[in-house]
């Protein structure tokens, strides 16, 4: 394992985040505050509790998951796309480092940035609503797995995209709608029975449900199923990345 190569890639990606810290870390705080003003005050005043949890507290896991998914994808996709765009990716590919080492460097940095943002949002939420995490270790497990899985997914998008427009298509047109329709701000038990069945085909439901369970022991689906879904997604992303590097897909062109 080439620790030096991993450290160089990791530090380079983290340095880019620190140089744009206002955009990378201050923006989620402002967004979270706005969500609490709009959803917590306007809607929360009309919905006292959901599943026995105050509405303001209930939406915290959903807000965190929204930020984790979008930031993980954005950080990882741009991190690998920019070297492709500038042509410096060939220096990485020609260096004596393996695919695993490249992944650990790029995906590790993207996941780290997303975890920091998630914890910042959690701290910000504490100023607005009382929070109690029933299972902190499970919360950290879901946090880490989500950040790594979707950073891998973002890495795949970065390899696949040919321009900046394609880099934004999947996060904007697929991921964000799935998060909003995946129970981020409501329980799917509040939906009509037919829509509950339809919603279960949304994979983000399982991520949010498991994450929310770690806070309040309230879930739309079993925590075991939520964990299994994210592990399958993680394995699928790893397999796809391995295939892309093995075949040189969008790398040797």
C-alpha positions as CSV (number, residue, x, y, z in Angstrom):
1,X,0.0,0.0,0.0
2,X,1.5,3.3,-1.1
3,X,0.7,5.5,1.9
4,X,2.6,8.5,0.4
5,X,0.5,8.6,-2.7
6,X,-2.7,8.3,-0.8
7,X,-1.7,11.1,1.5
8,X,-0.8,13.4,-1.4
9,X,-4.1,12.9,-3.1
10,X,-6.0,13.2,0.2
11,X,-4.2,16.3,1.3
12,X,-4.6,17.9,-2.1
13,X,-8.4,17.4,-2.1
14,X,-8.7,18.6,1.5
15,X,-6.7,21.6,0.8
16,X,-9.1,22.6,-2.0
17,X,-11.9,22.4,0.5
18,X,-10.1,24.6,3.1
19,X,-9.4,27.2,0.4
20,X,-13.1,27.4,-0.3
21,X,-14.2,27.0,3.3
22,X,-16.9,29.6,3.1
23,X,-18.6,27.8,0.2
24,X,-17.8,24.3,1.5
25,X,-18.7,24.6,5.2
26,X,-20.5,27.9,5.9
27,X,-23.1,27.3,3.2
28,X,-24.6,24.2,4.9
29,X,-25.1,26.2,8.1
30,X,-27.0,28.9,6.3
31,X,-29.1,26.4,4.4
32,X,-29.9,24.5,7.6
33,X,-31.0,27.6,9.3
34,X,-33.3,28.5,6.4
35,X,-34.8,25.0,6.4
36,X,-35.6,25.3,10.1
37,X,-37.1,28.8,9.5
38,X,-39.3,27.5,6.6
39,X,-40.1,24.0,7.7
40,X,-39.6,24.1,11.4
41,X,-41.5,27.4,12.0
42,X,-44.1,27.5,9.2
43,X,-44.9,23.8,8.9
44,X,-43.9,22.8,12.5
45,X,-46.4,25.2,13.9
46,X,-49.2,23.2,12.2
47,X,-47.7,19.7,12.8
48,X,-47.0,19.3,16.5
49,X,-45.4,15.8,16.4
50,X,-44.6,13.0,13.9
51,X,-44.4,9.5,15.3
52,X,-44.2,11.0,18.7
53,X,-41.3,13.3,17.9
54,X,-41.6,17.1,17.6
55,X,-41.5,18.1,13.9
56,X,-38.5,20.3,14.3
57,X,-36.4,17.4,15.6
58,X,-38.0,14.9,13.2
59,X,-36.6,16.7,10.1
60,X,-33.0,16.8,11.4
61,X,-31.9,13.4,10.1
62,X,-33.6,14.2,6.7
63,X,-31.7,17.5,6.5
64,X,-28.5,15.8,7.3
65,X,-29.1,13.1,4.7
66,X,-30.0,15.7,2.1
67,X,-26.7,17.4,2.7
68,X,-24.6,14.2,2.9
69,X,-25.9,12.8,-0.4
70,X,-25.5,16.0,-2.4
71,X,-22.2,17.0,-0.9
72,X,-20.7,13.5,-1.1
73,X,-21.6,13.3,-4.8
74,X,-20.5,16.9,-5.6
75,X,-17.1,16.6,-3.8
76,X,-16.1,13.3,-5.3
77,X,-17.4,13.9,-8.8
78,X,-15.6,17.3,-9.1
79,X,-12.5,15.9,-7.5
80,X,-11.9,13.3,-10.2
81,X,-13.6,15.2,-13.1
82,X,-11.3,18.3,-12.8
83,X,-8.1,16.2,-13.4
84,X,-9.8,14.6,-16.4
85,X,-10.8,18.1,-17.7
86,X,-7.3,19.5,-17.3
87,X,-5.5,16.3,-18.5
88,X,-3.6,15.8,-15.2
89,X,-5.4,12.5,-14.7
90,X,-2.8,10.8,-16.9
91,X,-0.1,11.7,-14.4
92,X,-2.2,9.8,-11.7
93,X,-2.8,6.8,-14.0
94,X,0.8,6.5,-15.0
95,X,2.1,6.8,-11.4
96,X,3.0,3.5,-9.6
97,X,-0.3,3.5,-7.5
98,X,-3.2,1.1,-7.6
99,X,-6.9,1.7,-8.2
100,X,-7.5,1.1,-4.5
101,X,-5.0,3.8,-3.5
102,X,-6.5,6.2,-5.9
103,X,-10.0,5.5,-4.5
104,X,-8.9,5.8,-0.9
105,X,-7.3,9.2,-1.7
106,X,-10.1,10.8,-3.7
107,X,-13.1,9.1,-2.1
108,X,-11.6,9.3,1.4
109,X,-11.2,13.1,1.1
110,X,-14.8,13.5,-0.3
111,X,-16.3,11.4,2.4
112,X,-14.3,13.3,5.1
113,X,-15.6,16.6,3.8
114,X,-19.2,15.3,3.8
115,X,-18.9,13.9,7.4
116,X,-17.6,17.3,8.6
117,X,-20.6,19.0,6.9
118,X,-23.0,16.5,8.4
119,X,-21.6,17.2,11.9
120,X,-21.8,20.9,11.3
121,X,-25.4,20.6,10.4
122,X,-26.1,18.5,13.5
123,X,-24.4,21.1,15.6
124,X,-26.4,23.9,13.9
125,X,-29.7,22.0,14.4
126,X,-29.0,21.8,18.1
127,X,-29.4,25.6,18.3
128,X,-33.0,25.3,17.0
129,X,-34.4,22.1,18.4
130,X,-33.6,19.8,21.3
131,X,-31.7,16.7,20.1
132,X,-31.2,13.3,21.6
133,X,-29.4,10.5,19.7
134,X,-30.7,7.2,21.0
135,X,-28.0,5.1,19.3
136,X,-24.9,7.3,18.6
137,X,-22.8,4.4,17.3
138,X,-25.5,3.4,14.8
139,X,-25.7,7.1,13.8
140,X,-22.0,7.2,13.1
141,X,-22.2,3.9,11.2
142,X,-24.9,5.2,8.9
143,X,-23.1,8.5,8.6
144,X,-19.8,6.9,7.5
145,X,-21.4,4.4,5.2
146,X,-23.6,7.0,3.5
147,X,-20.7,9.4,3.0
148,X,-18.4,6.6,1.6
149,X,-21.1,5.1,-0.6
150,X,-22.2,8.3,-2.2
151,X,-18.7,9.6,-2.6
152,X,-18.0,6.4,-4.6
153,X,-21.2,7.1,-6.6
154,X,-20.0,10.7,-7.2
155,X,-16.6,9.3,-8.3
156,X,-18.4,7.2,-10.9
157,X,-20.3,10.3,-12.1
158,X,-17.0,12.2,-12.3
159,X,-15.5,9.5,-14.5
160,X,-18.6,9.2,-16.6
161,X,-19.2,12.9,-17.2
162,X,-17.7,14.5,-20.4
163,X,-18.5,18.1,-19.4
164,X,-19.7,20.2,-16.5
165,X,-23.3,20.0,-17.6
166,X,-23.4,16.2,-17.3
167,X,-21.6,16.5,-14.0
168,X,-24.8,18.1,-12.6
169,X,-27.5,16.1,-14.3
170,X,-27.8,13.2,-11.9
171,X,-27.4,15.1,-8.7
172,X,-30.0,17.7,-9.7
173,X,-32.5,15.6,-11.7
174,X,-32.3,12.3,-9.8
175,X,-30.7,12.5,-6.3
176,X,-32.4,15.7,-5.0
177,X,-35.9,14.7,-6.0
178,X,-35.4,11.2,-4.5
179,X,-34.3,12.7,-1.2
180,X,-37.3,15.1,-1.1
181,X,-39.6,12.2,-1.9
182,X,-37.9,9.8,0.4
183,X,-39.4,10.9,3.7
184,X,-36.8,13.7,4.5
185,X,-39.5,16.0,5.9
186,X,-42.3,13.5,6.6
187,X,-43.0,9.9,7.5
188,X,-44.2,7.7,4.7
189,X,-46.9,6.4,7.0
190,X,-48.6,9.8,6.5
191,X,-49.1,9.0,2.8
192,X,-52.1,7.1,1.3
193,X,-51.5,3.3,1.2
194,X,-50.9,3.3,-2.6
195,X,-48.3,6.0,-2.3
196,X,-46.6,4.2,0.5
197,X,-46.0,1.2,-1.7
198,X,-44.7,3.4,-4.5
199,X,-42.4,5.2,-2.1
200,X,-40.8,1.9,-1.0
201,X,-39.2,1.7,-4.5
202,X,-37.2,4.8,-3.6
203,X,-33.8,3.6,-2.3
204,X,-33.3,6.9,-0.3
205,X,-36.2,5.9,1.9
206,X,-34.1,3.2,3.5
207,X,-31.2,5.4,4.1
208,X,-33.2,8.1,5.8
209,X,-35.3,5.6,7.8
210,X,-32.2,3.9,9.2
211,X,-30.6,7.2,10.0
212,X,-33.7,8.5,11.7
213,X,-34.0,5.3,13.7
214,X,-30.6,5.9,15.2
215,X,-31.9,9.3,16.5
216,X,-35.4,8.6,17.7
217,X,-35.9,4.8,17.4
218,X,-38.6,5.6,14.8
219,X,-38.3,4.1,11.3
220,X,-40.5,3.5,8.2
221,X,-38.6,0.2,7.5
222,X,-36.5,-2.1,9.6
223,X,-33.0,-0.9,10.4
224,X,-31.6,-4.3,9.3
225,X,-33.1,-3.7,5.8
226,X,-31.7,-0.1,5.7
227,X,-28.2,-1.4,6.5
228,X,-28.4,-4.1,3.9
229,X,-29.5,-1.7,1.2
230,X,-26.6,0.7,1.8
231,X,-24.1,-2.2,1.9
232,X,-25.4,-3.5,-1.4
233,X,-25.2,0.0,-2.9
234,X,-21.6,0.3,-1.6
235,X,-20.6,-3.1,-3.1
236,X,-22.3,-2.1,-6.4
237,X,-20.3,1.1,-6.6
238,X,-17.0,-0.6,-5.8
239,X,-17.7,-3.1,-8.5
240,X,-18.5,-0.5,-11.1
241,X,-15.4,1.6,-10.3
242,X,-13.2,-1.5,-10.6
243,X,-14.8,-2.2,-14.0
244,X,-14.3,1.4,-15.2
245,X,-10.6,1.3,-14.3
246,X,-10.1,-2.2,-15.7
247,X,-11.6,-1.3,-19.1
248,X,-10.4,2.3,-19.1
249,X,-13.9,3.6,-19.5
250,X,-13.8,7.4,-20.1
251,X,-10.1,7.3,-18.9
252,X,-8.2,6.2,-22.0
253,X,-10.0,8.5,-24.5
